[in-house]
Amino acid sequence: MARMNAAVVTSFAEPPHYQPFEVPQPNAADEFIVDVLAVGLHPRVRSGAAGAHYTSSGTLPMIPGVDAVGQRPDGTRVYFVAADDVIGTMADKALASARRSIVLPDDADVAKVAAAMNPAMSSWVALRRRVPIQPGQSVLVLGATGNAGTMAVQVARRLGAGRDPGRLAALTSAGADEVVQLTGDDDATARALAAAAAESDIVLDYLWGMPAQQAIPALLTARSDRSREMNWIQIGSVAGPAMELPSVALRSANFRLQGSGQGSVSPRAYLAELPSLVAEITAGTIAVTATTMPLADVEQIWPQPEAPGERTVLVP
Ligand SMILES: NC(=O)c1ccc[n+]([C@@H]2O[C@H](COP(=O)([O-])OP(=O)(O)OC[C@H]3O[C@@H](n4cnc5c(N)ncnc54)[C@H](OP(=O)(O)O)[C@@H]3O)[C@@H](O)[C@H]2O)c1
């Protein structure tokens, strides 16, 4: 059996170790092996390696990594999403399939694609597949300072979000019209959010937990026309996996709650969105700072927090 080096999780309580592992074998006609060129260390990868993601099967040992850029034997570079949660992409070689990969254009930057696809996809797919955005609709990003949230501001702008033209003149660098800081003063935060965003058409929620629990009533109460749709798209839960939602929120306003992620969006729909997203990343419309590090150092890198606005990319 051929061997390779990989990041291997042997206990959900420890970081992965860099060690030899068997090269995976294709099981189906559309599967193929690639040399991995770059893998993003996304929050989703960390939760998978901790056995804590909702798709996690709990099987060990496992190789983390949900996506990557790889190279086929003929030299073609592909971006691909791993097919299962046990043998992932943080290795010299990985299993890719035609159903979950696209060929990259020659000018694509390997590290940027590996860094940006996962966080950018969250808002891109939400605004194209879950609640297709209409030009001029206003979007609130709850949790805009993270990688995915910052990209969500850029994605929403690229896909047509906006307010009246006067306000567009005051764009911040990422494209936000207005920024509200979530502080420890819950009442003041709720008032500020309501003042800035009560008229939002779509909310991209990366936080859930207490911030969402407080924001929903504040926004709906301050809304001028409560019968106008507010589409709340749940994407991440960095502030908590659960919250309390008063039933009145759903009766007293045209409040529509849904999520966007693996399962609620089909692999086929994700695949269809990948080429346009690569094009946006390559063109720089969706900006990313990729910090590349050797995969061999994965154990030391794993516990280190990322610098704000940067995504760690591991290179075999
Ligand atoms: N459903 C999908 O398709 C999909 C795809 C990609 C990502 N996601 C999810 O989206 C989330 C964000 O991903 P990311 O790549 O942007 O992560 P990230 O770069 O690590 O950003 C995390 C953000 O959350 C904030 N945060 C952390 N704890 C918080 C709290 N208790 N209250 C309020 N804000 C808090 C951080 O702010 P500070 O730095 O100020 O603490 C930061 O802005 C993750 O849950 C990820 O799993 C979902």
The ligand as an SDF file (V2000), in Angstrom:
LIG
                    3D

 48 52  0  0  0  0  0  0  0  0999 V2000
  -22.7770   27.4370    6.4370 N   0  0  0  0  0  0  0  0  0  0  0  0
  -21.7340   27.6470    5.6380 C   0  0  0  0  0  0  0  0  0  0  0  0
  -21.8280   27.4880    4.4260 O   0  0  0  0  0  0  0  0  0  0  0  0
  -20.4420   28.1550    6.2030 C   0  0  0  0  0  0  0  0  0  0  0  0
  -19.3090   28.2880    5.3770 C   0  0  0  0  0  0  0  0  0  0  0  0
  -18.1420   28.8540    5.9310 C   0  0  0  0  0  0  0  0  0  0  0  0
  -18.1180   29.2260    7.2690 C   0  0  0  0  0  0  0  0  0  0  0  0
  -19.2250   29.0260    8.0440 N   0  0  0  0  0  0  0  0  0  0  0  0
  -19.2360   29.4000    9.4730 C   0  0  0  0  0  0  0  0  0  0  0  0
  -19.1810   30.8030    9.5910 O   0  0  0  0  0  0  0  0  0  0  0  0
  -18.5710   31.1400   10.8240 C   0  0  0  0  0  0  0  0  0  0  0  0
  -17.4880   32.1900   10.6150 C   0  0  0  0  0  0  0  0  0  0  0  0
  -16.4350   31.6470    9.8100 O   0  0  0  0  0  0  0  0  0  0  0  0
  -15.1300   32.5230    9.5070 P   0  0  0  0  0  0  0  0  0  0  0  0
  -14.3230   31.7830    8.5030 O   0  0  0  0  0  0  0  0  0  0  0  0
  -15.5080   33.9310    9.2320 O   0  0  0  0  0  0  0  0  0  0  0  0
  -14.4170   32.5000   10.9640 O   0  0  0  0  0  0  0  0  0  0  0  0
  -13.4080   33.5610   11.5820 P   0  0  0  0  0  0  0  0  0  0  0  0
  -12.6180   34.2150   10.4920 O   0  0  0  0  0  0  0  0  0  0  0  0
  -12.7080   32.8200   12.6470 O   0  0  0  0  0  0  0  0  0  0  0  0
  -14.3380   34.6820   12.2270 O   0  0  0  0  0  0  0  0  0  0  0  0
  -15.0980   34.4640   13.3870 C   0  0  0  0  0  0  0  0  0  0  0  0
  -15.8510   35.7510   13.7290 C   0  0  0  0  0  0  0  0  0  0  0  0
  -16.7410   35.5030   14.8110 O   0  0  0  0  0  0  0  0  0  0  0  0
  -16.5900   36.5200   15.7970 C   0  0  0  0  0  0  0  0  0  0  0  0
  -16.9410   35.9780   17.1070 N   0  0  0  0  0  0  0  0  0  0  0  0
  -16.3680   34.9390   17.7590 C   0  0  0  0  0  0  0  0  0  0  0  0
  -17.0170   34.6980   18.9250 N   0  0  0  0  0  0  0  0  0  0  0  0
  -18.0210   35.6090   19.0040 C   0  0  0  0  0  0  0  0  0  0  0  0
  -19.0390   35.8830   19.9680 C   0  0  0  0  0  0  0  0  0  0  0  0
  -19.1630   35.1460   21.0740 N   0  0  0  0  0  0  0  0  0  0  0  0
  -19.9050   36.8980   19.7220 N   0  0  0  0  0  0  0  0  0  0  0  0
  -19.8080   37.6290   18.5990 C   0  0  0  0  0  0  0  0  0  0  0  0
  -18.8600   37.4220   17.6320 N   0  0  0  0  0  0  0  0  0  0  0  0
  -17.9760   36.4140   17.8450 C   0  0  0  0  0  0  0  0  0  0  0  0
  -15.1380   36.9310   15.6740 C   0  0  0  0  0  0  0  0  0  0  0  0
  -14.9880   38.2420   16.1750 O   0  0  0  0  0  0  0  0  0  0  0  0
  -13.7110   38.6160   17.0740 P   0  0  0  0  0  0  0  0  0  0  0  0
  -12.4980   38.2610   16.2460 O   0  0  0  0  0  0  0  0  0  0  0  0
  -13.9130   40.0490   17.3130 O   0  0  0  0  0  0  0  0  0  0  0  0
  -13.8270   37.7520   18.2850 O   0  0  0  0  0  0  0  0  0  0  0  0
  -14.9710   36.9040   14.1570 C   0  0  0  0  0  0  0  0  0  0  0  0
  -15.5230   38.0730   13.5970 O   0  0  0  0  0  0  0  0  0  0  0  0
  -18.0660   29.8270   11.4260 C   0  0  0  0  0  0  0  0  0  0  0  0
  -19.0490   29.3770   12.3570 O   0  0  0  0  0  0  0  0  0  0  0  0
  -18.0190   28.9110   10.2450 C   0  0  0  0  0  0  0  0  0  0  0  0
  -18.1410   27.5550   10.6250 O   0  0  0  0  0  0  0  0  0  0  0  0
  -20.3810   28.5150    7.5440 C   0  0  0  0  0  0  0  0  0  0  0  0
  1  2  1  0
  2  3  2  0
  2  4  1  0
  4  5  1  0
  4 48  2  0
  5  6  2  0
  6  7  1  0
  7  8  2  0
  8  9  1  0
  8 48  1  0
  9 10  1  0
  9 46  1  0
 10 11  1  0
 11 12  1  0
 11 44  1  0
 12 13  1  0
 13 14  1  0
 14 15  2  0
 14 16  1  0
 14 17  1  0
 17 18  1  0
 18 19  2  0
 18 20  1  0
 18 21  1  0
 21 22  1  0
 22 23  1  0
 23 24  1  0
 23 42  1  0
 24 25  1  0
 25 26  1  0
 25 36  1  0
 26 27  1  0
 26 35  1  0
 27 28  2  0
 28 29  1  0
 29 30  1  0
 29 35  2  0
 30 31  1  0
 30 32  2  0
 32 33  1  0
 33 34  2  0
 34 35  1  0
 36 37  1  0
 36 42  1  0
 37 38  1  0
 38 39  2  0
 38 40  1  0
 38 41  1  0
 42 43  1  0
 44 45  1  0
 44 46  1  0
 46 47  1  0
M  CHG  2   8   1  16  -1
M  END
$$$$
